[in-house]
Amino acid sequence: MDRQQSQQLILKETQNSTLVAKNQKDLYFKKGEDPLSSGDTLKYFYFVMSGKIKIYDIDLETSKEQTLYMLSQGDMFDVVALLDGKPNQYISEVLEDAHLIQIPLVDIEQMILSDAKFRQYFYRYVAAQLKSMESLAVSLSFYDVYHRVLQLFARFTQTVDGRSKLRVIDNLSHNEIAAMVGSVRKVVNRALQKLKQDNIIEVSRKNIHIKNFQKLLDRLNV
């Protein structure tokens, strides 16, 4: 069972409680909207049911973006605001029409205390988010753009029945990929061209496909 399936099951179970069923709210956002303000995340917690949302920061002097999280089905937000009660200055943007479930923070706090299954999943999710941020920090500090792109693709590749498929980021623009690896489009374009030459990926229209996942992993270990 993958992370998204696990989250869906946990959410279905918690929705059966009177508290959650009474106070949850379905929200729908269109591409380009900013759905998650810092004020909202001090009052509400969100489950991503469908769509794609990027959470990023921007340097106002250079206009350079750094994507911190790419939220898709199975993700939750904002874990940090829930834990420390302080607003974050992140910017959010819907990349694909999104459906979110909004639940008051007080209800989520009660669920963590009273629902063992949800609590277990929540802690695992927090650990995964921490590891993701650690990996981003190490990647930006020690690796060139080519290897950062390799790491990004490895992280978002899912292998089922021997077939490897890039998920969530497969149809992102090169600008969006650059924002995820802390670079700019021109440099990322060169990295993608090298990946194509190395027979690791293929690009059709706006989609990136993993052609040889084992070779990708071998390049990471060099």
C-alpha positions as CSV (number, residue, x, y, z in Angstrom):
1,M,0.0,0.0,0.0
2,D,1.5,3.4,-1.0
3,R,1.4,6.6,0.9
4,Q,-1.6,8.0,-1.0
5,Q,-3.7,4.8,-0.4
6,S,-2.8,4.9,3.2
7,Q,-3.8,8.5,3.6
8,Q,-7.1,7.9,1.9
9,L,-7.9,5.0,4.3
10,I,-7.0,7.1,7.3
11,L,-9.1,10.0,6.1
12,K,-12.1,7.8,5.5
13,E,-11.9,6.3,9.0
14,T,-11.6,9.7,10.7
15,Q,-14.4,11.1,8.6
16,N,-16.7,8.6,10.4
17,S,-16.3,10.5,13.6
18,T,-19.0,13.0,14.5
19,L,-16.5,15.7,15.1
20,V,-14.8,15.6,11.7
21,A,-18.0,14.9,9.8
22,K,-19.6,18.0,11.4
23,N,-16.7,20.5,10.9
24,Q,-14.9,19.4,7.7
25,K,-15.3,21.5,4.5
26,D,-14.7,20.7,0.9
27,L,-12.7,23.4,-1.0
28,Y,-12.1,23.6,-4.7
29,F,-9.5,25.7,-6.4
30,K,-8.6,26.5,-10.0
31,K,-5.1,26.6,-11.5
32,G,-3.2,29.7,-10.6
33,E,-5.1,30.4,-7.4
34,D,-3.3,30.9,-4.0
35,P,-5.4,28.6,-1.7
36,L,-3.4,28.5,1.6
37,S,-2.7,31.7,3.4
38,S,-0.7,31.8,6.6
39,G,-3.8,33.1,8.4
40,D,-5.8,30.1,7.3
41,T,-3.2,27.6,8.3
42,L,-3.3,28.9,11.9
43,K,-6.9,27.9,12.1
44,Y,-7.3,25.0,9.7
45,F,-5.5,21.8,8.5
46,Y,-5.8,20.5,4.9
47,F,-5.9,17.2,3.2
48,V,-5.2,17.2,-0.6
49,M,-7.7,15.0,-2.3
50,S,-6.7,15.8,-5.9
51,G,-4.8,18.2,-7.9
52,K,-1.3,19.7,-7.4
53,I,-0.2,22.6,-5.3
54,K,3.3,24.0,-4.9
55,I,4.5,25.6,-1.7
56,Y,7.4,28.0,-2.3
57,D,9.4,31.0,-1.2
58,I,10.8,33.7,-3.3
59,D,13.8,36.1,-3.1
60,L,12.2,39.5,-3.7
61,E,15.5,41.0,-4.9
62,T,16.3,38.4,-7.5
63,S,12.8,36.9,-8.1
64,K,14.3,33.5,-7.8
65,E,11.9,30.8,-6.5
66,Q,12.6,27.8,-4.4
67,T,9.9,25.2,-4.2
68,L,9.7,23.6,-0.7
69,Y,6.8,21.2,-1.1
70,M,4.9,19.8,-4.1
71,L,1.5,18.7,-2.6
72,S,-0.6,16.2,-4.4
73,Q,-3.2,13.5,-3.5
74,G,-2.4,12.1,-0.1
75,D,-0.5,15.1,1.3
76,M,-1.4,17.2,4.3
77,F,-0.7,20.9,5.1
78,D,0.4,22.7,7.2
79,V,2.2,20.3,9.6
80,V,4.6,23.0,10.9
81,A,1.9,25.5,11.8
82,L,0.0,22.7,13.5
83,L,3.0,21.8,15.7
84,D,4.4,25.2,16.6
85,G,1.3,27.4,16.3
86,K,3.2,30.0,14.3
87,P,2.5,31.3,10.8
88,N,4.7,30.5,7.9
89,Q,5.5,32.9,5.1
90,Y,5.2,30.4,2.4
91,I,3.4,31.2,-0.9
92,S,1.1,28.6,-2.4
93,E,-0.1,28.2,-6.0
94,V,-2.4,25.7,-7.6
95,L,-0.7,24.0,-10.6
96,E,-3.6,21.7,-11.3
97,D,-7.2,22.2,-10.3
98,A,-7.4,21.0,-6.7
99,H,-9.8,19.6,-4.2
100,L,-8.9,20.0,-0.5
101,I,-10.6,19.0,2.7
102,Q,-10.4,21.7,5.4
103,I,-10.6,20.7,9.1
104,P,-10.2,23.0,12.1
105,L,-6.8,22.6,13.8
106,V,-8.5,21.8,17.2
107,D,-10.2,18.8,15.6
108,I,-6.9,17.6,14.1
109,E,-5.2,18.0,17.5
110,Q,-8.0,15.9,19.1
111,M,-7.7,13.3,16.4
112,I,-3.9,12.9,17.1
113,L,-4.7,12.4,20.7
114,S,-7.6,10.0,20.4
115,D,-7.2,8.1,17.1
116,A,-4.2,5.7,17.2
117,K,-4.3,4.9,13.5
118,F,-4.3,8.6,12.5
119,R,-1.6,9.4,15.0
120,Q,0.7,6.7,13.6
121,Y,0.2,7.9,10.1
122,F,0.6,11.5,11.1
123,Y,4.0,10.9,12.8
124,R,5.2,8.9,9.8
125,Y,4.2,11.8,7.5
126,V,6.0,14.3,9.6
127,A,9.1,12.1,9.5
128,A,8.9,11.9,5.7
129,Q,8.6,15.7,5.4
130,L,11.6,16.2,7.7
131,K,13.7,13.8,5.6
132,S,12.5,15.6,2.4
133,M,13.7,19.0,3.8
134,E,17.0,17.4,4.9
135,S,17.6,15.9,1.5
136,L,16.8,19.3,-0.1
137,A,19.4,21.1,2.1
138,V,22.1,18.5,1.4
139,S,21.3,18.5,-2.3
140,L,21.6,22.3,-2.6
141,S,24.8,22.3,-0.6
142,F,26.8,19.4,-2.2
143,Y,25.5,18.4,-5.6
144,D,25.5,19.9,-9.1
145,V,22.2,20.5,-11.0
146,Y,22.5,17.3,-13.0
147,H,22.6,15.2,-9.8
148,R,19.9,17.3,-8.2
149,V,17.6,16.5,-11.1
150,L,18.5,12.8,-10.8
151,Q,17.6,12.9,-7.1
152,L,14.3,14.6,-7.8
153,F,13.3,12.1,-10.4
154,A,14.3,9.2,-8.2
155,R,12.2,10.6,-5.4
156,F,9.1,10.9,-7.5
157,T,9.4,7.7,-9.5
158,Q,7.0,4.9,-8.7
159,T,7.7,1.3,-9.8
160,V,4.7,-1.0,-10.2
161,D,4.9,-4.5,-11.8
162,G,8.4,-3.7,-13.1
163,R,7.4,-0.5,-14.8
164,S,8.8,2.9,-13.6
165,K,6.7,6.0,-13.8
166,L,7.4,9.6,-12.9
167,R,4.5,10.9,-10.8
168,V,3.4,14.4,-9.7
169,I,6.3,16.2,-11.5
170,D,6.0,14.4,-14.8
171,N,4.2,17.3,-16.6
172,L,5.9,20.2,-14.8
173,S,7.5,23.0,-16.9
174,H,11.2,23.3,-16.9
175,N,10.9,26.5,-14.8
176,E,9.0,24.5,-12.1
177,I,11.6,21.8,-12.1
178,A,14.3,24.4,-11.8
179,A,12.5,25.9,-8.8
180,M,12.5,22.5,-7.1
181,V,16.2,21.9,-7.5
182,G,17.3,25.5,-6.8
183,S,18.4,26.4,-10.2
184,V,17.3,28.2,-13.4
185,R,15.6,26.9,-16.5
186,K,18.6,27.2,-18.8
187,V,20.8,25.1,-16.5
188,V,18.0,22.5,-16.0
189,N,17.5,22.3,-19.7
190,R,21.1,21.2,-20.1
191,A,20.7,18.6,-17.4
192,L,17.5,17.2,-19.1
193,Q,19.3,17.1,-22.4
194,K,22.1,15.1,-20.8
195,L,19.5,12.7,-19.2
196,K,18.0,12.2,-22.7
197,Q,21.4,11.5,-24.2
198,D,22.2,9.1,-21.4
199,N,18.9,7.2,-22.4
200,I,17.5,7.7,-18.9
201,I,14.4,9.8,-19.8
202,E,12.4,10.7,-22.8
203,V,10.3,13.7,-23.3
204,S,7.0,13.8,-25.3
205,R,5.1,17.1,-25.5
206,K,5.0,18.4,-21.9
207,N,5.6,15.0,-20.2
208,I,8.8,13.4,-18.9
209,H,9.0,9.6,-18.9
210,I,11.5,7.5,-17.1
211,K,13.0,5.2,-19.7
212,N,15.7,3.5,-17.6
213,F,15.2,3.8,-13.9
214,Q,18.0,1.4,-13.0
215,K,20.4,3.5,-15.0
216,L,19.1,6.6,-13.2
217,L,19.9,4.9,-9.9
218,D,23.4,3.9,-11.1
219,R,24.2,7.5,-12.0
220,L,23.2,8.6,-8.5
221,N,25.6,6.1,-7.0
222,V,28.6,7.1,-9.1
